[in-house]
Each structure stands twice: as C-alpha cells, then as structure tokens.
Amino acid sequence: MRAEILSTGDEVLLGDLVDTNSGFLCDRLKQMGIVVSQITAIGDDVDAVTETMLRISLRARLCLVTGGLGPTRDDITARACARAANKPLVLNQEARASMQAYFDRRGFALTPDNEKQAWLPASADVLVNHHGTAPGFCFLLHQCWFYCMPGVPSEMKQMMETRVVPHIVKTFALKTSLHIRRLTVFGLHESKVGALLDGFDDRFPGIRLGFRASFPTIEVKLVYDAARAGNIDGKSMIKSMVTDDASMDTGSRNPDTINTPIKEPQAYITGAGQWVEDQLKNKVVSFTGLSLEAEVGRLLTRRGQTLSVAESCTGGLISHLITEVPGSSDYFLLSAVTYANTAKIKILNVNPKTLETHGAVHETTALEMASGARQISGSDWAVSTTGIAGPGGGPTQKTVGTVCIGLAGPGVAISQTYTFRFDDRSKNKKMFAAMALETLRRHLTDKNGEQG
C-alpha cells in the first residue's frame, strides 16, 4: 500500500520551522507495517495544495496531512480539501461541539474567528481534538484516504494515536507484519558500534540493522518485516537462530526442509537483539529503546527509590532531562543549580575549606555536593556535576571538557573525574549530564547485569 505525507505551511518552506511531524509520522506508520513512499511540503497556497492532493489521490491509498487547520487566513487546508473533493465547506456540528467543549473547559468564549475551524468539507468525518482548538478530519478522494491533522506536534501526536491509527487499522484491515527492536547505546562512537556489529547481516538475514545518532546516545534498530521475508532463505534464518550456547530452542524444525519465512519472527528478532547486546556489552543502556533518563526513571520506579540532583556546570540540564519523562514526580525530589561557590556552601553545605583547598572542579567537591543534596532532600540517591564546559578554562585553567561527578546513595559515596574533548559548550554539557545519569544507572543495575 502506497502512503504519503503532505506537510503544509509557508513556515516549513522558509525554514522558520523544522518539520519534525513528518519524521514522527513515518516512524509511526512503519510500526504499523506501512512504509511512506513520499513526503511533500507545500506553502499556504490553496491552488497548490488542491493540485497536490489530486495528484496524491490517484497514486496513493493513504495520505497524512499536517498543518493549516487554524483560525487565521493562511490556514487553508480545509478549503483545499473541499476543492479537491468538489464538495462545499459546511459548518460541521460535531466539530463545533468539540470546540465548544474545549473552550468551555478553559473558560473562554468560542468566537466566530475560532468557529472557522469547524467549517469542513461536506464529505469529511471529524477527528476530535482533545488537546487543542482545531478539529481534524478525514475523507476519501478517489482511492486515497486523507487524514488532516493540526501542525502543532503535541496535538498531532495525540490525534494520530487516538483517532487516526484506529481508523487506518479498521479501514485497511491491517495485520502487524513488522517487528522492531530498539536498543539505546551510550559510550561508543557510531562507527565503533558499526564495527562491533560487523557480520550481523550474515547471521540474521532478513533483519535490517540501522543506526540513529542522537548525541550523546545512539539508537540501534532491528527491523524484521514478515510480509517481505518470502525473499529470504528460510534455511539461513533457522541456522542463525541456533546460538553457540544453544540458548534458543528451534524446536523440531529441519533446516533442510524449510523454504518459507520463520513462524516465530518475535523469537528471531529477540535472538538478534541478544546477539547485539552481547557484542556491545554494558554500553547498552536500554534494551527497549528508552532514553538514558527514562531508563534511570524506570529503574528508580521499580526499586521504589527517589533522586535529587545538584548541578553546577550542567546548569539544570540533568533536572530538565529527568522531568521530561512522564511520571518523574514519583521519584524526583530536588534540583539545586549551585553555580556559585557561595551557593554550594549555603545550600548544599559544601565545606568552605574544600573549595579553598581543591576548588570547585574537584572530586571531593562533587561528592560533598551530592551528599548535601541527598541530606537536605531525604532522597535515596543524589548525583552531582561540577566542571568546565568551556569555551574558556576555569579559575586554575583546568582543561575544558573536565567534569567531576559525585554519587551518593545507599552504601555508595563516590566521585570520579572525566575529560571529554568537545570544542562545543553545548556538547560538553550534554555529555556531562549523560555521564552523570549513566553513573547512576550502573549503580541501579543489579550486579548480575539485570536491569532493575
């Protein structure tokens, strides 16, 4: 099935806005076994959008449209859809009712300008927006279903998950054939990860291995498409499932008689994931694709423990990352950005003699910061950072990229110095924050290597 994405808005073409929506939608459709064949960006031009939709309707079965549903004059998606479908715009009462409810919840009046968003093509079905003012809608044009969603990412994602995905599954009677495994890696360059996984294709034919760097972590993705596995030699697949330690049961299958895709694709991709873990060892921070901060949160939640953070050189970045994770209020107690030495002394009870003798960027200072944060918050764990993010050196001209990380917890009181060679302040801060989270993660991981 051919699927496309249409992104509308002058702000995309002018570079004022980065189109992250298309990336999200491509990934979400891929999880459903649908691969996008084309992405098109069009400005706020009714004729251009109309013409583009007509062309798409003749070559695709599915098109996701984002943007142009707002109340202003340049929001022209509904008009373009009506023209393409040769249908009039009508005041959709369901769309208006959903908007009225949204405004009522917030104590605002629904004005005629806002009501414009409820005028939809006569043939359209409403996609209710519970997180914004603009209703979405879908309609069939020739052979193609168009799903029109707001351009605001948070609203689009909610509508995609709650309204569009169920409609697509029902309309096209989809059955999942795509099996995906994601692993998050920290502490290795992308080239090194690739080198360590050399030979993967021979061991696991039919599984696509991909890498996505999102500094300072790397996502390793394994994708097995059962619908396309008919082109793969089934005998090779079965042989690759037999590991050296015979840990995976291949049952009574006879490799010499198999010439069809394996019947247990989930077991096959799980075995491939285990092999990747074995090659990368403790550099894998999540076996399910979680971010470093989300994995730390998962481990803390599983243990029923809490965390506080004392930051200097990272300026609150660790705390920001932690609180980006939904549910972090269950385990995150305190953030103290003690940039100045006086703040370290007054707030975290760092000994003035420590600062006088060793300076702010020192392991003893980092440990006292972590211990102080733990003491005043009552948390189970506390992590701290103090270092030189650059571009200039510290008071004693310590090397740019130097960070001291302290960790205090149940039976744990440690600190360590790291030096990273980035000539970029932002990258140094990101690496410092990630290293602090990684230090904590390793101590939250059971000694036998089990995650939590």
C-alpha positions as CSV (number, residue, x, y, z in Angstrom):
1,M,0.0,0.0,0.0
2,R,1.4,3.4,-1.1
3,A,1.4,6.0,1.7
4,E,2.4,9.7,1.5
5,I,2.7,12.6,3.8
6,L,1.8,16.2,3.0
7,S,3.2,19.0,5.2
8,T,1.6,22.4,4.6
9,G,2.7,25.9,5.7
10,D,5.0,28.7,4.5
11,E,7.0,28.4,7.7
12,V,8.2,25.0,6.7
13,L,9.4,26.1,3.3
14,L,11.0,29.3,4.7
15,G,13.0,27.3,7.2
16,D,11.3,29.1,10.1
17,L,10.0,25.7,11.4
18,V,11.7,22.3,11.3
19,D,9.2,19.6,10.1
20,T,9.5,17.1,12.9
21,N,5.9,15.9,12.3
22,S,6.8,14.0,9.1
23,G,9.6,12.1,10.9
24,F,7.2,11.0,13.7
25,L,4.5,10.0,11.2
26,C,6.9,8.0,9.1
27,D,8.1,6.1,12.2
28,R,4.5,5.5,13.4
29,L,3.3,4.2,10.1
30,K,6.4,2.0,9.9
31,Q,5.4,0.4,13.2
32,M,2.1,-0.5,11.5
33,G,3.9,-2.1,8.6
34,I,3.4,0.8,6.2
35,V,6.4,2.4,4.6
36,V,6.0,6.0,3.4
37,S,7.0,6.5,-0.3
38,Q,7.0,10.3,-0.5
39,I,6.9,13.4,1.7
40,T,5.7,16.7,0.1
41,A,5.9,20.2,1.6
42,I,3.6,22.9,0.2
43,G,3.1,26.5,1.2
44,D,-0.1,28.3,2.2
45,D,-1.5,28.3,-1.3
46,V,-5.0,26.9,-1.9
47,D,-4.4,26.1,-5.5
48,A,-1.1,24.4,-4.9
49,V,-2.4,22.3,-2.1
50,T,-5.5,21.3,-4.1
51,E,-3.5,20.2,-7.1
52,T,-1.1,18.3,-4.9
53,M,-3.9,16.4,-3.2
54,L,-5.5,15.5,-6.5
55,R,-2.2,14.0,-7.7
56,I,-1.7,12.1,-4.5
57,S,-5.3,10.8,-4.6
58,L,-4.5,9.0,-7.9
59,R,-1.3,7.2,-6.8
60,A,-1.6,6.6,-3.1
61,R,-4.1,4.8,-0.8
62,L,-3.2,6.8,2.3
63,C,-2.0,10.4,2.9
64,L,-1.4,12.1,6.3
65,V,-1.7,15.9,6.1
66,T,-0.4,18.2,8.8
67,G,-0.9,21.9,9.2
68,G,-3.3,24.6,8.0
69,L,-6.3,23.9,10.3
70,G,-6.1,27.0,12.5
71,P,-8.3,30.1,12.6
72,T,-6.2,32.6,10.6
73,R,-6.4,33.4,6.8
74,D,-3.3,31.4,6.0
75,D,-4.9,28.2,7.4
76,I,-6.3,26.9,4.1
77,T,-6.2,23.1,4.3
78,A,-10.0,22.6,4.7
79,R,-10.6,24.9,1.7
80,A,-8.1,23.0,-0.4
81,C,-9.6,19.6,0.6
82,A,-13.1,20.8,-0.3
83,R,-11.9,22.0,-3.7
84,A,-10.1,18.7,-4.3
85,A,-13.2,16.7,-3.3
86,N,-15.5,19.0,-5.2
87,K,-17.6,19.4,-2.0
88,P,-18.8,22.6,-0.3
89,L,-17.5,23.7,3.1
90,V,-20.2,23.3,5.8
91,L,-20.3,24.1,9.5
92,N,-19.8,20.6,11.0
93,Q,-21.8,20.5,14.1
94,E,-19.8,17.7,15.7
95,A,-16.6,19.7,15.1
96,R,-18.2,22.8,16.5
97,A,-19.4,20.9,19.6
98,S,-16.0,19.5,20.3
99,M,-14.5,23.1,20.0
100,Q,-17.3,24.5,22.3
101,A,-16.4,21.9,24.9
102,Y,-12.7,22.7,24.7
103,F,-13.4,26.4,25.2
104,D,-15.8,25.8,28.0
105,R,-13.3,23.8,29.9
106,R,-10.9,26.8,29.8
107,G,-13.5,29.5,30.5
108,F,-13.2,31.2,27.1
109,A,-15.8,32.2,24.6
110,L,-15.9,30.5,21.2
111,T,-15.6,33.4,18.8
112,P,-16.6,33.5,15.1
113,D,-12.9,33.6,14.1
114,N,-12.3,30.4,16.0
115,E,-15.5,28.8,14.7
116,K,-13.9,29.0,11.2
117,Q,-12.0,25.8,12.2
118,A,-15.3,23.9,12.3
119,W,-16.1,24.5,8.6
120,L,-15.1,21.3,6.9
121,P,-15.7,19.6,3.6
122,A,-19.2,18.1,3.5
123,S,-17.9,14.6,2.9
124,A,-15.4,14.7,5.9
125,D,-15.6,12.7,9.1
126,V,-14.4,14.6,12.2
127,L,-11.3,13.7,14.2
128,V,-11.9,15.2,17.6
129,N,-9.0,17.2,19.0
130,H,-9.0,17.0,22.8
131,H,-5.7,18.9,23.2
132,G,-6.3,22.0,21.0
133,T,-8.9,24.1,19.2
134,A,-8.6,22.8,15.7
135,P,-10.6,19.6,14.9
136,G,-9.0,17.2,12.4
137,F,-10.9,15.4,9.7
138,C,-10.6,12.6,7.2
139,F,-12.2,11.9,3.8
140,L,-11.9,9.5,0.8
141,L,-10.8,11.0,-2.5
142,H,-10.7,8.6,-5.4
143,Q,-8.7,5.7,-4.0
144,C,-6.9,7.6,-1.2
145,W,-7.9,8.3,2.4
146,F,-6.7,11.7,3.6
147,Y,-6.2,12.3,7.3
148,C,-5.8,16.0,8.1
149,M,-4.3,16.9,11.5
150,P,-3.1,20.0,13.2
151,G,0.5,21.1,12.7
152,V,1.2,21.6,16.4
153,P,3.2,18.4,17.3
154,S,1.6,17.7,20.6
155,E,-1.9,17.9,19.1
156,M,-0.9,16.0,16.0
157,K,0.6,13.1,18.0
158,Q,-2.4,12.7,20.3
159,M,-4.8,12.8,17.3
160,M,-2.7,10.3,15.4
161,E,-2.6,7.8,18.3
162,T,-6.2,8.1,19.4
163,R,-8.1,8.8,16.2
164,V,-6.1,8.2,13.0
165,V,-4.3,4.9,13.9
166,P,-7.6,3.1,14.9
167,H,-9.3,4.4,11.7
168,I,-6.4,3.2,9.5
169,V,-6.3,-0.2,11.1
170,K,-10.1,-0.7,10.7
171,T,-10.2,0.8,7.1
172,F,-7.4,-1.3,5.7
173,A,-7.8,-4.4,7.9
174,L,-4.1,-4.2,8.9
175,K,-2.3,-7.1,10.5
176,T,1.1,-6.4,12.0
177,S,3.9,-7.9,10.0
178,L,6.7,-5.5,11.1
179,H,8.7,-6.5,14.2
180,I,11.0,-3.8,15.6
181,R,13.6,-4.0,18.4
182,R,15.4,-0.8,19.7
183,L,18.4,-0.6,21.9
184,T,19.9,2.6,23.3
185,V,23.7,2.8,23.4
186,F,25.9,5.2,25.3
187,G,29.7,5.5,25.4
188,L,30.6,4.4,21.9
189,H,31.0,6.3,18.6
190,E,28.6,5.3,15.8
191,S,31.5,3.9,13.7
192,K,32.6,1.8,16.7
193,V,29.1,0.4,17.1
194,G,29.0,-0.5,13.5
195,A,32.4,-2.2,13.7
196,L,31.3,-4.3,16.7
197,L,28.2,-5.4,14.9
198,D,30.1,-6.4,11.7
199,G,28.7,-9.7,10.4
200,F,25.2,-9.1,11.7
201,D,23.7,-9.4,8.1
202,D,25.2,-12.8,7.6
203,R,24.0,-14.0,11.0
204,F,20.5,-12.7,10.7
205,P,19.3,-12.5,7.1
206,G,16.0,-10.6,6.7
207,I,16.6,-8.3,9.6
208,R,17.6,-4.7,8.7
209,L,20.1,-3.2,11.1
210,G,20.0,0.6,11.4
211,F,21.7,3.3,13.5
212,R,20.4,6.7,14.6
213,A,22.8,9.1,16.4
214,S,21.1,11.5,18.9
215,F,24.1,12.9,20.7
216,P,25.3,11.6,23.0
217,T,23.4,8.3,22.6
218,I,22.9,6.0,19.6
219,E,19.8,4.0,18.8
220,V,20.4,0.6,17.3
221,K,17.3,-0.6,15.5
222,L,16.5,-4.0,14.2
223,V,13.6,-4.4,11.8
224,Y,12.1,-7.7,10.5
225,D,9.3,-7.4,8.0
226,A,7.5,-10.8,7.9
227,A,5.5,-9.7,4.8
228,R,8.7,-9.4,2.8
229,A,10.5,-12.4,4.3
230,G,9.4,-14.6,1.4
231,N,12.5,-13.3,-0.4
232,I,14.8,-14.6,2.3
233,D,16.2,-18.1,2.5
234,G,14.4,-19.8,5.4
235,K,17.2,-22.2,6.0
236,S,19.7,-19.4,6.7
237,M,17.2,-17.9,9.1
238,I,16.9,-21.1,11.1
239,K,20.6,-21.6,11.2
240,S,21.2,-18.1,12.5
241,M,18.8,-18.8,15.4
242,V,21.0,-21.6,16.7
243,T,23.4,-19.8,19.1
244,D,26.7,-21.0,20.4
245,D,25.3,-21.8,23.8
246,A,22.1,-23.3,22.3
247,S,20.1,-20.9,24.4
248,M,17.3,-20.6,21.8
249,D,15.1,-23.5,21.2
250,T,14.5,-24.1,17.5
251,G,12.1,-26.9,18.1
252,S,11.8,-29.8,15.8
253,R,12.4,-27.8,12.6
254,N,14.6,-29.3,9.9
255,P,16.6,-26.6,8.2
256,D,17.0,-28.7,5.1
257,T,13.2,-28.7,4.5
258,I,12.4,-25.1,5.3
259,N,12.0,-22.7,2.5
260,T,9.4,-20.3,4.0
261,P,9.8,-17.4,6.5
262,I,10.1,-18.5,10.1
263,K,6.9,-18.9,12.1
264,E,8.3,-17.2,15.2
265,P,9.5,-13.7,14.0
266,Q,9.4,-12.3,17.5
267,A,11.8,-15.1,18.7
268,Y,14.0,-14.5,15.7
269,I,14.4,-10.8,16.3
270,T,14.8,-11.3,20.1
271,G,17.7,-13.6,19.3
272,A,19.2,-11.0,17.1
273,G,18.8,-8.4,19.8
274,Q,20.5,-10.7,22.3
275,W,23.5,-11.0,20.0
276,V,23.7,-7.2,19.7
277,E,23.7,-6.9,23.4
278,D,26.4,-9.5,23.7
279,Q,28.6,-7.5,21.3
280,L,28.1,-4.1,22.9
281,K,28.1,-5.3,26.5
282,N,27.5,-2.7,29.2
283,K,27.3,0.1,26.5
284,V,23.6,-0.8,26.1
285,V,21.7,1.4,28.5
286,S,18.2,0.3,27.5
287,F,17.1,-2.9,25.8
288,T,13.7,-1.4,24.8
289,G,14.9,1.9,23.2
290,L,14.3,4.1,26.3
291,S,16.3,7.3,26.6
292,L,19.0,7.3,29.3
293,E,16.9,9.5,31.6
294,A,13.8,7.3,31.0
295,E,15.8,4.1,31.9
296,V,17.0,5.7,35.1
297,G,13.4,6.6,35.9
298,R,12.3,3.1,35.2
299,L,14.9,1.6,37.5
300,L,14.1,4.1,40.3
301,T,10.4,3.3,40.0
302,R,11.0,-0.4,40.0
303,R,13.1,-0.1,43.2
304,G,10.7,2.4,44.8
305,Q,13.6,4.9,45.3
306,T,14.0,8.6,44.9
307,L,16.5,11.0,43.4
308,S,17.9,14.5,43.9
309,V,20.3,16.4,41.7
310,A,23.0,19.1,42.5
311,E,24.3,20.8,39.3
312,S,26.9,23.4,38.6
313,C,28.4,23.2,35.1
314,T,25.3,21.5,33.6
315,G,23.1,24.4,34.8
316,G,19.9,22.3,35.3
317,L,20.2,20.2,32.2
318,I,20.1,16.9,34.2
319,S,16.9,18.0,36.0
320,H,15.3,19.1,32.7
321,L,16.0,15.7,31.2
322,I,14.6,13.9,34.2
323,T,11.4,15.9,34.3
324,E,10.8,15.4,30.6
325,V,9.9,11.8,31.5
326,P,6.2,11.3,32.4
327,G,5.8,10.2,35.9
328,S,9.1,11.6,37.2
329,S,7.3,13.3,40.0
330,D,7.1,9.9,41.6
331,Y,10.8,9.7,42.2
332,F,12.4,13.1,41.6
333,L,12.6,15.3,44.7
334,L,15.0,18.1,44.4
335,S,17.0,20.1,41.8
336,A,19.7,22.5,43.1
337,V,21.7,24.5,40.5
338,T,24.5,25.8,42.6
339,Y,26.6,27.7,40.1
340,A,28.5,29.9,42.5
341,N,30.7,28.6,45.3
342,T,28.6,30.6,47.8
343,A,25.5,28.6,46.7
344,K,27.4,25.3,47.1
345,I,28.2,26.3,50.7
346,K,24.9,27.8,51.7
347,I,22.6,25.4,50.0
348,L,24.5,22.1,49.8
349,N,26.7,22.5,52.9
350,V,29.9,22.1,50.9
351,N,32.8,22.7,53.3
352,P,34.4,26.1,52.5
353,K,37.8,24.5,53.2
354,T,37.2,22.0,50.4
355,L,36.6,24.8,47.9
356,E,39.6,26.8,49.2
357,T,41.9,23.7,49.0
358,H,40.7,22.0,45.9
359,G,38.5,24.4,44.1
360,A,35.0,23.9,42.6
361,V,36.1,21.4,40.0
362,H,37.3,18.5,42.2
363,E,36.0,15.1,43.1
364,T,35.8,16.0,46.8
365,T,33.6,19.0,46.0
366,A,31.4,16.8,43.7
367,L,30.9,14.2,46.4
368,E,30.1,16.9,49.0
369,M,27.5,18.4,46.6
370,A,25.8,15.0,46.1
371,S,25.9,14.2,49.8
372,G,24.4,17.6,50.6
373,A,21.6,17.3,48.1
374,R,20.8,13.8,49.4
375,Q,20.7,15.1,53.0
376,I,18.5,18.1,52.5
377,S,16.0,16.3,50.2
378,G,15.9,13.0,52.0
379,S,16.3,11.1,48.7
380,D,17.7,7.7,48.3
381,W,20.1,8.8,45.6
382,A,21.8,12.1,44.7
383,V,24.0,12.9,41.7
384,S,26.1,16.0,41.1
385,T,28.2,17.7,38.4
386,T,30.9,20.3,38.6
387,G,33.2,21.0,35.7
388,I,34.4,23.2,32.8
389,A,32.0,23.3,29.9
390,G,34.1,25.9,28.0
391,P,34.9,27.6,25.8
392,G,37.3,29.1,28.4
393,G,39.1,27.3,31.2
394,G,38.3,27.6,34.9
395,P,40.0,29.8,37.5
396,T,43.0,27.5,37.5
397,Q,42.8,27.0,33.7
398,K,41.6,23.4,34.1
399,T,41.0,21.6,30.8
400,V,37.8,22.4,29.0
401,G,35.7,19.3,29.0
402,T,36.6,18.2,32.5
403,V,33.8,17.2,34.8
404,C,33.7,15.7,38.3
405,I,30.6,13.6,39.0
406,G,29.5,12.7,42.5
407,L,27.1,10.0,43.5
408,A,25.6,9.4,47.0
409,G,23.2,6.6,47.8
410,P,22.6,3.5,50.0
411,G,26.1,2.4,50.8
412,V,27.5,4.4,48.0
413,A,29.7,7.6,48.2
414,I,31.9,8.0,45.1
415,S,33.1,10.7,42.7
416,Q,35.1,10.5,39.5
417,T,36.7,12.9,37.0
418,Y,36.1,12.6,33.3
419,T,37.6,14.6,30.4
420,F,35.8,14.9,27.1
421,R,37.3,16.5,24.0
422,F,34.5,18.5,22.6
423,D,35.1,22.1,21.5
424,D,31.5,22.9,22.0
425,R,29.9,24.1,25.2
426,S,26.5,22.6,24.4
427,K,28.0,19.2,23.6
428,N,30.1,19.2,26.8
429,K,27.0,20.0,28.9
430,K,25.0,17.2,27.2
431,M,27.9,14.7,27.7
432,F,28.3,15.7,31.4
433,A,24.6,15.2,32.0
434,A,24.5,11.9,30.3
435,M,27.6,10.7,32.1
436,A,26.0,11.6,35.4
437,L,22.9,9.7,34.6
438,E,24.9,6.7,33.3
439,T,26.9,6.7,36.6
440,L,23.6,6.4,38.5
441,R,22.1,3.9,36.1
442,R,25.0,1.5,36.5
443,H,24.6,1.6,40.3
444,L,20.8,1.0,39.9
445,T,21.5,-2.1,37.8
446,D,21.8,-5.3,39.7
447,K,25.3,-6.8,40.0
448,N,24.4,-9.7,37.7
449,G,23.6,-7.3,34.9
450,E,19.8,-7.4,35.2
451,Q,18.2,-4.1,34.6
452,G,16.3,-3.4,37.8
